[in-house]
Structure formats: C-alpha cells, structure tokens
Amino acid sequence: MSVYLYGQDYYMYVNGAKRTFAISTTKLFVKSETPDTASLRSTLQKVNTDKVKNLYIGSQLSRVDLQNASKETVCNLLKQWNAQADIAYTSPVFVDESGKEIGALTNQVFVRLKSLDDYSLLATVAAKYKVKTIELADFDVRTYTLTLDKDTARHLQCRRVTV
C-alpha cells in the first residue's frame, strides 16, 4: 500500500486500485509531545477556536470535533497547531466517497522487511530521513515501528518513499 498526499488530492492504492478520499470537516486528531492534558488543552485553545465544537483530550492523543468548518479552516487549524512546540502532529480524519471515516495519519510507520538481512537497509533509510526511533514489533520478527520526528513527518506527507 502506498499513500500519496498532494495538496487536496488524497488517495491510496489498495490491491492495485486507486481509492480517493477527502478530509473530514468535522473531526481531526492531535498528538501531544507530553501526557500533560492541561497543557494540551491550553495549547489547542490558543489558536482560533471558533469552529471547535468539542475537545476530547486524552493522555497524548486527542480528538477535536468541529462545527461548520470548511476544508480551508481544517487545514489552517492543522497548520497552526503543528507549529506549536508541544504538539507532535495533527491529522485530519479521512473520509471515503460515501462520507465514511476511514482513518487518520500518525507519526509512526510500520515496515515489514522481506528478509531479516534487510535491517541494515532499513537503518540506512531511517538515518537518511532522521527517524526518531526504530522498534521491533511484538507480533513479527521482521516488522518494525518507525517513529518520525515532527519535521520529518510533515516533510514526508507529500512524498512517496520507496526503498
């Protein structure tokens, strides 16, 4: 599966078929750098919040419900919140052609190696893209979770990375 994010065109390929989707104008997610919920609430409320209906603050991942927001408003909120030091990342919720919510982005990527011998290649690519951490998944000896830092995650949102 590859995901491409260019401007307002959001799509991915699943089993060779292109699936397009849009961003929700009613919901987005925010991940905090720290579990301090009071600090996160304060940070989120600093930004123009006249379109924010509800904040559901979790220990690090929070949901923001919006009312009467346009795609431009959602993108502006994401941009403003991403600029805050204590925000790890923000993501719109993606919806398919029928309006069904299908997911959101995170600052983590799962990589499954073809062979155990490919770890050195993974490490080389991870260093090139300044990956914050590489952790072996609990469920498979060839699968790793890569956590991207804030700048790398934002940079890669508009690129396809192949190895």
C-alpha positions as CSV (number, residue, x, y, z in Angstrom):
1,M,0.0,0.0,0.0
2,S,1.2,3.5,-0.9
3,V,-0.4,6.7,0.3
4,Y,0.0,9.9,-1.6
5,L,-0.8,13.3,-0.1
6,Y,-0.6,16.2,-2.6
7,G,-2.5,19.3,-1.8
8,Q,-6.2,18.5,-1.7
9,D,-5.9,15.2,-3.6
10,Y,-5.8,12.3,-1.2
11,Y,-5.6,8.8,-2.4
12,M,-4.0,5.4,-1.9
13,Y,-3.7,2.2,-3.8
14,V,-5.2,-0.9,-2.4
15,N,-4.7,-4.1,-4.3
16,G,-3.8,-2.1,-7.4
17,A,-6.9,0.0,-7.3
18,K,-6.9,3.7,-6.6
19,R,-9.1,4.8,-3.7
20,T,-9.7,8.6,-3.3
21,F,-10.8,10.3,-0.2
22,A,-11.3,13.7,1.3
23,I,-10.6,15.3,4.7
24,S,-13.4,15.5,7.2
25,T,-14.6,19.0,8.0
26,T,-16.0,17.8,11.4
27,K,-13.1,15.9,13.0
28,L,-9.3,15.9,13.4
29,F,-6.7,14.3,15.8
30,V,-3.9,15.9,17.7
31,K,-1.0,14.1,19.4
32,S,0.8,15.8,22.2
33,E,4.5,15.5,22.9
34,T,3.7,15.1,26.6
35,P,0.8,13.5,28.6
36,D,0.0,16.9,30.3
37,T,-3.6,17.2,29.4
38,A,-4.0,20.7,30.9
39,S,-1.1,22.0,28.8
40,L,-2.5,20.4,25.6
41,R,-5.9,22.0,26.3
42,S,-4.3,25.4,26.8
43,T,-2.3,25.0,23.6
44,L,-5.3,24.0,21.5
45,Q,-7.4,26.9,22.9
46,K,-4.7,29.5,22.0
47,V,-5.5,29.0,18.3
48,N,-8.6,30.5,16.7
49,T,-11.2,28.0,18.1
50,D,-14.5,29.5,17.0
51,K,-15.0,26.4,14.9
52,V,-14.1,23.9,17.7
53,K,-17.2,22.2,19.0
54,N,-15.7,19.8,21.5
55,L,-12.2,18.8,22.7
56,Y,-11.7,15.2,23.8
57,I,-8.3,15.3,25.5
58,G,-6.5,12.1,26.1
59,S,-3.2,11.4,27.7
60,Q,-1.4,12.1,24.4
61,L,-3.9,11.6,21.6
62,S,-6.9,13.9,21.4
63,R,-9.9,14.3,19.1
64,V,-11.2,17.7,18.1
65,D,-14.8,17.9,16.8
66,L,-15.5,20.9,14.6
67,Q,-18.7,22.7,13.6
68,N,-19.4,24.4,10.3
69,A,-15.8,24.2,9.2
70,S,-14.5,24.4,5.7
71,K,-11.6,22.4,4.3
72,E,-9.6,25.6,4.4
73,T,-10.4,26.1,8.1
74,V,-9.3,22.5,8.9
75,C,-6.1,23.0,7.0
76,N,-5.4,26.3,8.8
77,L,-6.1,24.7,12.2
78,L,-3.7,21.8,11.4
79,K,-1.0,24.2,10.2
80,Q,-1.4,26.4,13.3
81,W,-1.4,23.5,15.8
82,N,1.5,21.8,14.0
83,A,3.6,25.0,14.6
84,Q,3.1,24.6,18.4
85,A,6.2,23.1,20.2
86,D,4.3,20.7,22.4
87,I,2.3,19.2,19.5
88,A,3.8,16.1,18.0
89,Y,1.5,16.1,15.0
90,T,-2.0,16.8,13.9
91,S,-4.0,14.9,11.3
92,P,-7.3,15.3,9.6
93,V,-9.7,12.4,9.6
94,F,-10.1,11.0,6.1
95,V,-13.5,10.1,4.6
96,D,-14.2,7.9,1.5
97,E,-16.6,8.8,-1.3
98,S,-19.6,7.8,0.8
99,G,-18.5,10.0,3.8
100,K,-17.5,7.1,5.9
101,E,-14.5,7.8,8.2
102,I,-11.5,5.6,7.1
103,G,-8.7,6.8,9.3
104,A,-6.1,9.4,10.1
105,L,-2.3,9.8,9.8
106,T,0.2,9.3,12.7
107,N,3.9,10.0,13.1
108,Q,4.5,6.2,13.0
109,V,5.1,3.9,10.1
110,F,5.1,0.1,10.1
111,V,7.7,-1.5,7.9
112,R,7.9,-5.2,7.2
113,L,11.2,-6.4,5.9
114,K,11.4,-9.0,3.1
115,S,14.2,-10.7,4.9
116,L,15.8,-10.4,8.3
117,D,19.0,-9.5,6.5
118,D,17.4,-6.2,5.3
119,Y,17.7,-4.5,8.6
120,S,20.8,-2.6,7.6
121,L,18.9,-1.2,4.6
122,L,16.1,-0.1,7.0
123,A,18.7,1.5,9.3
124,T,20.3,3.4,6.4
125,V,17.0,4.7,5.1
126,A,15.9,5.6,8.7
127,A,19.1,7.6,9.2
128,K,18.6,9.4,5.9
129,Y,15.1,10.5,6.9
130,K,16.0,11.2,10.5
131,V,13.7,8.7,12.0
132,K,13.4,9.2,15.8
133,T,13.1,5.6,16.8
134,I,13.0,2.1,15.3
135,E,11.4,-0.6,17.4
136,L,10.8,-4.2,16.7
137,A,7.1,-5.1,16.7
138,D,5.9,-7.5,19.3
139,F,3.9,-9.6,16.7
140,D,6.5,-10.3,14.0
141,V,10.3,-10.5,13.9
142,R,10.5,-8.7,10.5
143,T,8.2,-5.8,11.3
144,Y,9.4,-2.5,12.8
145,T,7.6,0.6,14.0
146,L,9.4,3.8,12.9
147,T,8.5,7.0,14.8
148,L,9.2,10.1,12.8
149,D,10.1,13.4,14.3
150,K,7.8,16.4,13.7
151,D,9.7,17.9,10.8
152,T,10.3,14.6,9.0
153,A,6.6,13.5,9.4
154,R,5.5,16.8,7.9
155,H,8.1,16.6,5.1
156,L,7.1,13.1,4.1
157,Q,3.4,13.8,4.0
158,C,3.8,15.0,0.4
159,R,6.2,12.3,-0.8
160,R,6.2,8.6,-1.7
161,V,9.1,6.8,-0.1
162,T,10.3,3.6,-1.7
163,V,13.3,1.5,-0.9
